[in-house]
């Protein structure tokens, strides 16, 4: 094998190692099973999740300014709140675009979201968590 091919081959093997996992802090109830499934989903998609169990999720949602877009768990990723079972595509869009938002939410516990069963692409509405609370939340993306 030529030196050039050898170098390209070596770089191809090392490329995945160069991409560091994106750190996540996820707050959840100690007894929530769907939250554990979401943690597995994030870990399998390039995130490194630190889980913090809490018996006072309402306090955490107030601290993170979730408002009426709550779900079962709250994550902090890249300085943003990510509420509920938000797909990684929406999280990556949030981190890339860097909008002036508190974060994003998949409110409630939608059955078609990661960690909650079979995902159906194009059916999950992700909402923007605005700095100023509005009567009707703005749509961030459809995943």
C-alpha positions in Angstrom: 0.0 0.0 0.0 1.4 3.4 -0.9 2.2 6.0 1.8 -0.7 8.1 0.6 -3.3 5.3 0.8 -1.9 4.3 4.2 -2.3 7.8 5.5 -5.8 8.2 4.1 -6.8 4.8 5.6 -5.4 5.8 9.0 -7.2 9.1 9.0 -10.5 7.3 8.1 -10.1 5.1 11.1 -9.4 7.9 13.4 -12.1 10.3 12.2 -14.8 9.0 14.4 -12.6 9.3 17.4 -11.9 12.9 16.6 -15.6 13.8 16.9 -16.2 14.2 20.6 -19.6 13.3 22.0 -21.8 16.2 22.8 -22.3 16.5 26.5 -25.9 16.4 27.9 -27.2 16.8 31.4 -30.6 15.1 31.7 -32.8 15.6 34.8 -35.5 12.9 35.3 -37.6 11.2 37.9 -35.8 8.2 39.4 -38.6 5.9 38.3 -39.1 7.0 34.7 -38.5 4.2 32.2 -39.1 6.1 29.0 -36.4 8.6 30.1 -33.9 5.8 30.3 -34.9 4.8 26.7 -34.3 8.4 25.6 -30.9 8.4 27.3 -30.0 5.2 25.3 -31.2 7.0 22.1 -29.0 10.0 22.8 -25.9 8.0 23.7 -26.4 6.0 20.4 -26.5 9.2 18.4 -23.3 11.0 19.4 -24.2 12.4 22.8 -22.7 11.7 26.2 -25.5 11.8 28.8 -25.0 12.6 32.5 -28.3 11.6 34.2 -29.4 13.4 37.4 -32.4 11.9 39.2 -34.7 14.4 40.9 -37.9 14.1 42.9 -38.7 17.8 42.2 -39.0 18.0 38.4 -41.3 21.0 38.7 -38.5 23.1 40.3 -36.1 22.1 37.5 -38.7 23.1 34.8 -39.2 26.4 36.5 -35.4 27.0 36.7 -35.0 26.2 33.0 -38.0 28.4 32.0 -40.0 25.5 30.3 -43.4 27.2 30.8 -46.3 25.2 29.4 -44.2 23.1 27.1 -43.3 20.5 29.8 -42.6 16.8 29.4 -41.3 14.1 31.6 -37.6 15.1 31.6 -35.5 18.2 31.0 -32.0 18.2 29.4 -29.4 20.9 29.0 -27.4 20.7 25.8 -25.1 23.4 24.6 -26.7 25.9 27.0 -30.2 25.2 25.7 -33.1 23.4 27.5 -34.3 20.4 25.6 -37.6 19.3 27.0 -38.9 15.8 26.5 -38.3 13.3 23.7 -36.8 15.6 21.1 -35.2 13.9 18.1 -31.5 14.4 17.5 -32.1 16.2 14.2 -33.9 19.0 16.0 -31.2 19.2 18.7 -28.5 19.4 16.0 -30.4 22.1 14.2 -30.7 24.0 17.5 -27.0 23.7 18.2 -26.0 24.6 14.6 -28.4 27.6 14.1 -27.9 29.0 17.7 -31.2 30.8 17.8 -32.0 33.2 20.7 -34.3 30.7 22.4 -34.4 29.1 25.8 -34.6 25.7 24.0 -36.9 23.3 22.3 -39.6 20.9 23.4 -41.6 17.9 22.4 -44.4 18.6 24.9 -46.2 15.8 26.7 -45.0 12.3 25.9 -45.8 11.8 22.2 -45.9 8.1 21.2 -44.0 8.8 17.9 -41.0 10.3 19.7 -37.6 8.7 20.5 -37.8 6.5 23.6 -41.6 6.3 23.4 -42.0 3.7 20.7 -41.8 3.7 16.9 -40.8 7.1 15.5 -42.8 8.2 12.4 -40.7 10.8 10.5 -42.5 14.0 9.6 -45.1 13.7 12.3 -43.5 15.0 15.5 -43.9 18.8 16.2 -41.0 20.4 18.1 -41.7 23.8 19.6 -39.5 26.7 20.4 -39.2 27.6 24.0 -39.1 31.4 23.8 -37.4 33.8 26.2 -40.7 35.7 26.4 -43.7 33.4 27.2 -46.3 33.6 24.5 -49.9 32.4 24.4 -49.2 30.0 21.6 -45.7 28.5 21.2 -43.9 28.8 17.9 -43.1 25.7 15.8 -39.4 25.0 15.6 -39.4 22.0 13.4 -41.3 18.9 12.3 -39.3 15.7 12.7 
